[in-house]
């Protein structure tokens, strides 16, 4: 059996955390029973995908990391202007 890469996963029914030791926990979503903050499960659902945050990417589209403004080197650039400059 292949152990999934440690990190956070999600699908329509829940949010999952895979720990370094290979244990898999349901940590949120509609599948988590009321009153529980986590539930150990045996496997990840086949449609669960690693979340962008777990992979170190932005939580939404774009390439600017959260909490950072424009790159000062490019802040003066005007994109898609009619003159192409």
N, C-alpha and C positions, 0 to 999 in steps of 0.2 A: 504494500500500500504506500502511495506517495503522500507525504505530508505537505499540505499547502504552505506557501510562503507566509511567514508571520506578518500580521498586519490587520487592517480593518477591511471588512467586506460588507457588501449590502446587496439586497435584492428587494423585490416588492413587499415581501413578508417580514423582513427583519434585518437587523444589523448584527454583524458577527465580528468577533475578535479571535484571531489565531495567535496563540502565544508561542514563544520560542521552543517550549517543550512539546509542541504539537497539539496541545489541548485546544478545543474549539468551544467558544462561549457565545451564546445568543445574548446580546447586550441591549437590544432595543427593537422597536417595531411592533406591529400587530401580533406577531407570533409569541411575543414574550408574555407569559401569564401575569395577570394583574397582581401587584404586590411584590413582584420579584424584580431585582435589579440586574440579575444575570442568571443564565441557565446553561449548564454544560450540555453540549450536544455531541453526537458521535461523528458526524460528517457535515461538511458544508453543502448546502443545496447546489445542484448543478448549475443554476442560473445566478449564483452569487458572484459578484465581481469585486475586485479590489478597488477601493475608493481612491479618488485622486489625491486626497489628503494623505492617505497612507503611503502613497507612492512619492510623496514630496512635491506634488504638483499643486497648481492653483485649485481652489475649491470651485471656481467657475471659469468661464472662458477667459482667454487673454494670457499674457505672459508676465505681468507684473505681480510679484509676490505680494501677499497681503501685508499691509502696513508700510509699503514703500511707495513713494511718489514717482514721478517721471525721472528718468535718468538725466542728470544735469547736462550730459554730453549731447542728448538728443531733444531736450526740452524746447529748443528754439526751432526745430524742424516743423514745417507745416506739411502734413500729409494730405495727399489727394487734392492739392490746389490746382487751379486751372492752368497755370503756367508751367507746371511740371518742375518747379524749382524747389 
